Amino acid sequence: MIRPSLIQKNKKGSFVGIFLLMILAVIFLMIAGVFIYIGDLTTEQLHESMDEMDYFGEENVSQVIDDTFGKVQQAYSNLTWITTMLIFGMILSIFIGSYKVRTEPVYFIPYIIISLIAVIVSVGLANAYERVIAEETLQTTFATLTGGNFFMLNLPLFVTVIAFIGGIIMFVRWSTREDRLYG
């Protein structure tokens, strides 16, 4: 008979997923914001400098700009929901990782300490993000990232809830682990 503890030996989670969530969410949102800003600025500058030309070959210049770089800008606009879905996916991965962590109850103390540190760090990240999106030049660009903005501006609350739910999942998983019975 194969013991369940041998079957599930390689399934491991991580305690630091919450830090990865915070760091990657900031990176994703900043990159998306920069891409959208540069795309808007480039499209605007192309129209400003080239719309005076009547035709480019046999094509209207404004139509050429809209058909080429305008399509790129439309693609960049998808980043508004892609970043939100990436953040949601990372939250789900934290919960799955919490389910896969194979710990003993003594490791809940470091988990609580790591979670408290994450909440403290999230306050600083949320404040820094708020300053970035309040800049005049970037304000209209970041206004389109509604889901990501909501997450980042309420980051301490989200980190607290995610860490709490992750802890509950780990505790329930530990209390119902089958390999304790066969171990």
Secondary structure, DSSP 8 states (H G I E B T S, - for coil): ---HHHHTTT----S-HHHHHHHHHHHHHHHHHHHHHHHHHHHHHHHHHHTTS-EETTEEHHHHHHHHHHHHHHHHHTHHHHHHHHHHHHHHHHHHHHHH----GGGHHHHHHHHHHHHHHHHHHHHHHHHHHTSHHHHHHHHT-HHHHHHHHTHHHHHHHHHHHHHHHHHHHHHT-THHHH-
